[in-house]
Amino acid sequence: MIISKESLFVDNATNQFKTHLVYIKVILNELKNVNFDVAGNLLVKKNDLALLKQKRQLIKLTMKSIDDEFEIVKISQEYSLASVLWLPIKSYYLLYHLLTVLDFLMTGRGSSLSKSHNKIIKVFNKLLSSKKLSFSNKNLDRIFNSSILDFKSKSGEHLKNDIDNDSVYKLIMKKIAKDKMNEFKRKRSLNLRKKKDNDIYKKEKEKLEISIFDYFYLMRLRSNYRNSDFIDSVNSKHTKEYFTSYYHSISKLYKILSNFINLKIKEVEKHS
């Protein structure tokens, strides 16, 4: 896919917003026509499936809430000025609950359903890395380590109409890697001028693994707590465009994972 400038703008929107719009459009493109699979047998037992009732209802209600937001934005683009900040938060929680259910099906352990956000992302990054789960799309199937921080590109290159998806996807992962390391530094209150803190930071950097799952997690943090000013001074036409692309991205990921989950639950019910 070549990114067209047609839907980008000639007004005063910031390059930061343009960047986020390009990023989510690339992710949406990567999610098209994607299959998902898990290697090996699922360990959950039929009698344990009752533990999923509340989670499955929560997933259904969260997706309905996101769908309802989308229907309002379609009618009133002004509504997107506010909802564009809520969507990444709702989207991540939808993904989180899907991943906990999938982890439960794979392990058979009830504790999977209440794993922390950081832990569930790490679990699925490890599964991607070990090829125990896979996407049919080569980029979504990849795990990136700290070497992605060395990926080079020219300033503003991602806003040009002749850059390919693979390059932009690497830029996305580089940005996510930076955000993830900054989040680690913030949580630990590290001062990198201090040798002890710098050593802790470097050790964590050596263990860095990021994937498509981290994108939605870090965008939730960005919208929920800080750095949400990238939509400041952007008019509703363009926030609607961003909302729409983000909505279709999380909807596709939801369908990919939920279809797989529903299929596997039916198999367990039938054969256990």
C-alpha positions as semicolon CSV with decimal commas, in nm:
position;residue;x (nm);y (nm);z (nm)
1;M;0,000;0,000;0,000
2;I;0,122;0,349;-0,086
3;I;-0,002;0,618;0,153
4;S;-0,194;0,884;-0,028
5;K;-0,184;1,246;0,079
6;E;-0,537;1,294;-0,042
7;S;-0,688;1,245;0,304
8;L;-0,415;1,440;0,479
9;F;-0,455;1,807;0,514
10;V;-0,358;2,154;0,412
11;D;-0,466;2,322;0,733
12;N;-0,277;2,383;1,058
13;A;-0,287;2,027;1,194
14;T;0,041;1,934;1,359
15;N;0,290;1,690;1,214
16;Q;0,242;1,486;1,529
17;F;-0,123;1,432;1,450
18;K;-0,042;1,356;1,087
19;T;0,209;1,099;1,211
20;H;-0,047;0,926;1,432
21;L;-0,296;0,922;1,147
22;V;-0,044;0,765;0,911
23;Y;0,048;0,508;1,175
24;I;-0,306;0,390;1,242
25;K;-0,382;0,375;0,869
26;V;-0,082;0,149;0,817
27;I;-0,188;-0,074;1,106
28;L;-0,539;-0,092;0,961
29;N;-0,392;-0,202;0,629
30;E;-0,177;-0,466;0,799
31;L;-0,483;-0,612;0,972
32;K;-0,674;-0,673;0,649
33;N;-0,738;-1,036;0,557
34;V;-0,531;-1,169;0,847
35;N;-0,561;-1,514;1,002
36;F;-0,451;-1,610;1,353
37;D;-0,347;-1,945;1,498
38;V;-0,207;-2,106;1,811
39;A;0,027;-2,404;1,797
40;G;-0,045;-2,711;2,008
41;N;-0,347;-2,821;2,205
42;L;-0,546;-2,593;2,433
43;L;-0,533;-2,705;2,798
44;V;-0,867;-2,570;2,918
45;K;-1,129;-2,824;3,020
46;K;-1,498;-2,809;2,936
47;N;-1,599;-2,778;3,300
48;D;-1,381;-2,468;3,337
49;L;-1,545;-2,277;3,054
50;A;-1,807;-2,143;3,296
51;L;-1,534;-1,914;3,432
52;L;-1,551;-1,724;3,103
53;K;-1,913;-1,614;3,130
54;Q;-1,842;-1,277;3,291
55;K;-1,540;-1,203;3,070
56;R;-1,724;-1,285;2,750
57;Q;-2,010;-1,058;2,853
58;L;-1,762;-0,780;2,933
59;I;-1,599;-0,820;2,592
60;K;-1,938;-0,807;2,421
61;L;-2,040;-0,492;2,609
62;T;-1,706;-0,319;2,543
63;M;-1,731;-0,386;2,171
64;K;-2,089;-0,263;2,171
65;S;-1,979;0,059;2,342
66;I;-1,712;0,111;2,076
67;D;-1,962;0,038;1,799
68;D;-2,207;0,285;1,951
69;E;-1,939;0,555;1,960
70;F;-1,865;0,490;1,594
71;E;-2,230;0,527;1,497
72;I;-2,246;0,864;1,674
73;V;-1,925;0,985;1,509
74;K;-2,064;0,889;1,168
75;I;-2,357;1,122;1,231
76;S;-2,173;1,400;1,412
77;Q;-1,804;1,452;1,340
78;E;-1,787;1,707;1,624
79;Y;-1,837;1,421;1,867
80;S;-1,505;1,277;1,753
81;L;-1,316;1,566;1,918
82;A;-1,381;1,400;2,254
83;S;-1,433;1,036;2,160
84;V;-1,100;1,018;1,976
85;L;-0,934;1,017;2,320
86;W;-1,168;0,759;2,470
87;L;-1,136;0,513;2,184
88;P;-0,774;0,401;2,244
89;I;-0,862;0,339;2,611
90;K;-1,170;0,131;2,533
91;S;-0,986;-0,044;2,250
92;Y;-0,701;-0,151;2,471
93;Y;-0,931;-0,286;2,742
94;L;-1,116;-0,482;2,475
95;L;-0,785;-0,629;2,358
96;Y;-0,674;-0,697;2,716
97;H;-0,986;-0,898;2,796
98;L;-0,955;-1,093;2,470
99;L;-0,594;-1,181;2,550
100;T;-0,677;-1,295;2,903
101;V;-0,946;-1,525;2,765
102;L;-0,708;-1,662;2,506
103;D;-0,441;-1,718;2,770
104;F;-0,697;-1,901;2,983
105;L;-0,791;-2,128;2,693
106;M;-0,425;-2,205;2,624
107;T;-0,320;-2,272;2,984
108;G;-0,639;-2,381;3,157
109;R;-0,546;-2,161;3,453
110;G;-0,812;-1,935;3,603
111;S;-0,541;-1,690;3,710
112;S;-0,499;-1,597;3,342
113;L;-0,823;-1,403;3,358
114;S;-0,681;-1,154;3,607
115;K;-0,323;-1,115;3,491
116;S;-0,182;-0,762;3,503
117;H;-0,171;-0,553;3,187
118;N;0,208;-0,562;3,163
119;K;0,221;-0,934;3,225
120;I;-0,039;-1,026;2,963
121;I;0,143;-0,822;2,698
122;K;0,472;-0,992;2,791
123;V;0,307;-1,334;2,773
124;F;0,181;-1,277;2,421
125;N;0,506;-1,123;2,304
126;K;0,683;-1,437;2,426
127;L;0,429;-1,654;2,246
128;L;0,486;-1,461;1,924
129;S;0,861;-1,486;1,969
130;S;0,846;-1,863;2,022
131;K;0,604;-1,908;1,730
132;K;0,345;-2,065;1,959
133;L;0,100;-1,818;1,813
134;S;0,112;-1,651;1,477
135;F;-0,052;-1,403;1,244
136;S;-0,058;-1,464;0,870
137;N;0,075;-1,109;0,817
138;K;0,457;-1,091;0,832
139;N;0,468;-0,761;1,022
140;L;0,204;-0,850;1,280
141;D;0,384;-1,181;1,331
142;R;0,711;-1,010;1,422
143;I;0,871;-0,941;1,756
144;F;1,114;-0,650;1,765
145;N;1,400;-0,616;2,012
146;S;1,608;-0,313;2,109
147;S;1,774;-0,307;1,767
148;I;1,458;-0,140;1,631
149;L;1,573;0,174;1,813
150;D;1,857;0,195;1,561
151;F;1,623;0,198;1,261
152;K;1,706;0,503;1,051
153;S;1,472;0,722;0,851
154;K;1,471;1,077;0,725
155;S;1,272;1,335;0,918
156;G;0,915;1,352;0,786
157;E;0,972;1,060;0,550
158;H;0,663;0,880;0,677
159;L;0,445;1,168;0,558
160;K;0,551;1,127;0,197
161;N;0,334;0,938;-0,047
162;D;0,610;0,709;-0,174
163;I;0,709;0,530;0,147
164;D;0,609;0,165;0,183
165;N;0,414;0,004;0,467
166;D;0,708;-0,201;0,593
167;S;0,916;0,110;0,657
168;V;0,632;0,289;0,832
169;Y;0,559;-0,020;1,043
170;K;0,920;-0,019;1,161
171;L;0,886;0,349;1,247
172;I;0,576;0,263;1,451
173;M;0,763;-0,008;1,639
174;K;1,057;0,226;1,697
175;K;0,822;0,483;1,846
176;I;0,658;0,218;2,064
177;A;0,998;0,093;2,179
178;K;1,095;0,446;2,285
179;D;0,763;0,492;2,465
180;K;0,798;0,158;2,639
181;M;1,147;0,240;2,765
182;N;1,034;0,587;2,874
183;E;0,746;0,427;3,063
184;F;0,989;0,193;3,239
185;K;1,213;0,487;3,329
186;R;0,915;0,688;3,458
187;K;0,778;0,405;3,672
188;R;1,118;0,338;3,828
189;S;1,197;0,710;3,863
190;L;1,534;0,645;3,702
191;N;1,795;0,914;3,660
192;L;2,013;0,796;3,373
193;R;2,296;1,020;3,487
194;K;2,338;0,785;3,782
195;K;2,536;0,472;3,699
196;K;2,312;0,242;3,902
197;D;1,996;0,373;3,735
198;N;2,159;0,366;3,393
199;D;2,262;0,003;3,443
200;I;1,903;-0,088;3,537
201;Y;1,778;0,091;3,226
202;K;2,030;-0,084;2,998
203;K;1,945;-0,425;3,144
204;E;1,577;-0,367;3,074
205;K;1,659;-0,246;2,724
206;E;1,842;-0,572;2,653
207;K;1,520;-0,761;2,735
208;L;1,300;-0,536;2,522
209;E;1,040;-0,712;2,310
210;I;0,759;-0,530;2,133
211;S;0,479;-0,627;1,898
212;I;0,145;-0,510;1,765
213;F;0,002;-0,574;2,114
214;D;0,227;-0,301;2,257
215;Y;0,091;-0,046;2,012
216;F;-0,260;-0,059;2,158
217;Y;-0,127;-0,073;2,515
218;L;0,096;0,232;2,474
219;M;-0,175;0,428;2,291
220;R;-0,401;0,360;2,586
221;L;-0,140;0,508;2,821
222;R;-0,092;0,806;2,592
223;S;-0,463;0,882;2,584
224;N;-0,535;0,789;2,945
225;Y;-0,261;0,972;3,129
226;R;-0,040;1,199;2,922
227;N;0,079;1,316;2,580
228;S;-0,273;1,337;2,442
229;D;-0,208;1,687;2,316
230;F;-0,139;1,556;1,966
231;I;-0,505;1,625;1,884
232;D;-0,495;1,984;2,006
233;S;-0,596;2,239;1,741
234;V;-0,706;1,963;1,502
235;N;-1,049;2,015;1,356
236;S;-1,329;1,762;1,377
237;K;-1,300;1,654;1,014
238;H;-0,958;1,510;1,086
239;T;-1,032;1,373;1,433
240;K;-1,321;1,187;1,269
241;E;-1,078;1,045;1,014
242;Y;-0,844;0,932;1,291
243;F;-1,131;0,788;1,497
244;T;-1,264;0,597;1,196
245;S;-0,927;0,441;1,114
246;Y;-0,867;0,348;1,478
247;Y;-1,217;0,203;1,507
248;H;-1,174;-0,018;1,200
249;S;-0,834;-0,133;1,326
250;I;-0,955;-0,248;1,665
251;S;-1,269;-0,395;1,507
252;K;-1,059;-0,609;1,275
253;L;-0,834;-0,723;1,559
254;Y;-1,142;-0,800;1,767
255;K;-1,287;-1,015;1,487
256;I;-0,959;-1,198;1,434
257;L;-0,920;-1,290;1,801
258;S;-1,286;-1,338;1,895
259;N;-1,354;-1,563;1,595
260;F;-1,059;-1,780;1,696
261;I;-1,170;-1,785;2,061
262;N;-1,529;-1,876;1,973
263;L;-1,411;-2,154;1,741
264;K;-1,186;-2,304;2,008
265;I;-1,454;-2,284;2,276
266;K;-1,691;-2,479;2,049
267;E;-1,419;-2,739;1,992
268;V;-1,362;-2,777;2,367
269;E;-1,738;-2,806;2,431
270;K;-1,768;-3,071;2,162
271;H;-1,468;-3,290;2,239
272;S;-1,402;-3,258;2,613
